[in-house]
């Protein structure tokens, strides 16, 4: 079982640690210290040794940061975590609504003139520090790069991860390391640079066809890379991690400790991504004679556009994962829900995924939210919050698997007992939004921003909305949240064939219920047009196959187009999954996918 | 009759004038000269004396520019004019596809190292010249501000317009000059400036509640304004134009000739809009001691958000204009179309508008495109192009009126005889797009970009699209094309209550037919939500009332929501207009607005 249900932190741990951090600050003659959630790779999942924010404060969310001053301790969290934080941190920490309140605003108002705020330069990007420096200009408050105060006081801090990496075979990646490095070196050369630094683990894992176990849920290897415009690669990490990986001779392995030196000694034009490069790496480059060229990480777009092999893998992974979902749903239909808890749901579903024999990990901790817990967008059940499923409520299950051929992410909302009319109305509106995006055809050149409204118009009609994006990019046996493609009001990157993206509109009524329906889709060139169109178009192939709860759909609210999409989808689900099912699940699926 | 059907230019006029311009260039020791369509107010409609581009080349489009070199003459036109230009200019002029090819690229490739390109600094904005200078850096080609070469060789060039201006009464503007100037001076002060220069005529006409007759179709007065953060105003123009206008004493009138001096003598912080300020004005400011503060014209947003009085006026104007449209449509239904030409359509429709007794001008030259002419998005019929209406074709009519209480803009596409199934399919898809935008409710904060896709999804489904925005802003007895609100893929400005905007999806099949359906709509706070929504929403009120040709609608393609919208709209059209109609038109309208 991958998931556990323990509360890993307690609000009580915060105050004594805060006191010790302030003592350390005083010993270093600084008046403040910033503690981000991020590690030096800016990953969403971090290793145990990088859980500094939760160790200090008790807050376990996947995004946020604290700023500790002598008298104040602000903890900055976005809309997803405003309820959760109240249970997780002691009163000594003041939750700050971020990004509405920016760090520099809070510092300007809270710190004193003359104060020096320390930060660990490996944990902040160039852009973050430059922006903060710029905003604090003229306020009489300065930033100071320093050692990490948490590392200084955290006695039993775990070591850096050292799990073995392995090769991700070409049968799954579809492209050799040679080809990828050649493509990236061309991008670097076209950009007028001689080399590029890559610090995002999923970028370098994609580039070097490696995977690893440095963090949970995402099979990445933590490392840094310098790649030249000629295609040669220096890889900086813990060398022991690569004993099972054979690299060609043009890929040289170095220890972590050599990275700073390599930057200091670099020459020529060095391409860096200010949105991911640690500030410390930038300062090391400044010591050397190289000229800086700012550009996005060159792996990001090629990685986002999945090739034929990766898409074939994704289809297999989704069929397998869909079959596990159906076994679970069939099991669920045969049980008395009042005898089940949220944790039972998580364990049983994971059990069916494990039974496929091919589950490498779950792709994130399953969200199993019953009744009011469904309205907490990033709910993770613990023994303390675990609820029995109530009659006449909704159950929201958002889960996914890491398979070597693909990463899945699926949300289904299920009726428990007899749902109310309002629940069915809201569910149908959310479904209409998901269908609108799934079936849209659109001209080349559009970004996710241009499509976001399609998922929301039915909710908007009745004054409702959801406070998250419509969809995020998904990696290929990599991060379940992968940029740059997204569907949201701020998604500016053009949608290109091969990009995998989620479509997951929702509706949340606080203290009552939550609804979300999520499929993964992939941008494709349409096979053929119904009429001879004059414009060059794209559309989406749906990757996720699992039934949508028909008990929650109000047929009369649906248009004929929507109903036709749903019936075709369900008929494809049946056809695709039934060869992989137990007879019992297959029988259940036949009913669950009947036309409405 | 406002509209005429003469071709005002001929390709033959171009070559001799080009020769004389080159002689002038040679006498001035310059190697090139740029001739924009724009006047010094950057207006879409220009006075006769500013028709330099058409005088020189024969090209009469509303956007474009020429760059004349010793050996080459490039004329830069966008997608709308690529066919038209072929008929209008002689071979000496090379049409350049702009913006695909930028002026600086063409100059770099075509001019010689050492060449000096002249330009009239009053006809180009600060942004245009700065961008061009930046792009030509290092190419060995320089720009030089100089006199206008066209004015030097155009012997019978008309004088600057001198028509009388008049006051736009508070009963129509809804806000006194005092209140408006006070609002604008606050914006300037909040921006840290002491004064602002305003050179856009519709901005200053809005600010000073004046209208005039300096150009056709748009009732603007050409002038420049300097307004201080204390709210005092200096108005630079032809003083004689204001003999019928009473200004308060804090509005001082000066002659055109004083403007440059006033800028040269200005002090303090001066706010300018680099997207509209003439480069010459910027150079004059540089002579003085004032500090420049770049910001958008402060009138643009307050002007775009129409007040209650302006909206009441718009509703009256649209009812009047809708009734004229219905009289026309009723007349059309009783005539044998094969006996009618495109010009007959224009003249008859204008006649019905004039018969309202309140038409000040048409708001633009009516587009009356029969059959293949309908596919030319900016078609304007002349005696040469005039077509008889053919049986079994489509007629596209895009027209509008300037009434003192409001500006209208409406497009209807009519069946002539029996339209083909394909025509009806395309018409229905376009209609579905118009309905989708008209009935959408959306959260505050969205821009037109976020809604653009809604108008297009039905066309996209069959690989079709239209190569223009979905909608443009409209003024209040001012420009029929008014920014900054728009619905298009590049429309970034937030939609606010009171903004009037067109919604006009279309479909064009070259050499065959054109379809466009256009209503004006206004952003409003919804009167009430059907359910208790949790989000703060906006929606649109439709201003335009005129029937949509039911013969072209395929009922089976429409969803119930769309049909319900159409039937409600048609029933409102009947109810609203019938009190203003002749009995004959009223009878026709009853049939034309029957539920489908």
Interface residues (C-beta under 8 A of the other chain):
Chain A: X436 X440 X441 X442 X443 X446 X449 X450 X451 X452 X453 X454 X456 X457 X460 X461 X462 X463 X464 X465 X489 X526 X529 X530 X531 X532 X533 X534 X535 X537 X559 X560 X561
Chain B: X436 X440 X441 X442 X443 X446 X449 X450 X451 X452 X453 X454 X456 X457 X460 X461 X462 X463 X464 X465 X489 X509 X526 X529 X530 X531 X532 X533 X534 X535 X537 X559 X560 X561
